[in-house]
Amino acid sequence: GVTVLDVPAASQAGKAGITAGDVILGFNNHAVKDTQDLMRLSREAGSGSRANITILRYQQTSTVSIALE
C-alpha cells in the first residue's frame, strides 16, 4: 500500500475524506503496492472520471469515491 503523508483540505482527496496516515490499498478494484501502481492506475482511469479508493485507517478498511482531475 501507499501511506498518505499529507492531504490539502481543498484537494479532491481531502474532499473525499482521505487523511494523512491513511494507507491506500486499492484503486478501482486493483491492488496498489506502491506509488508507481497508484500513479499508473490514476493515469489509466483518466481525468474527469471517478475512482473508488480502498484505504486502511485505524486497522479498518473502507472505500471512498474520488473525482479525478
C-alpha positions, 0 to 999 in steps of 0.5 A: 500500500501507499501511506498518505503523508499529507492531504490539502483540505481543498484537494479532491482527496481531502474532499473525499475524506482521505487523511494523512496516515491513511494507507491506500490499498486499492484503486478501482478494484486493483491492488496498489503496492506502491506509488508507481501502481497508484500513479499508473492506475490514476493515469489509466482511469483518466481525468474527469472520471471517478475512482473508488479508493480502498484505504486502511485507517485505524486497522479498518478498511473502507472505500471512498469515491474520488473525482479525478482531475 
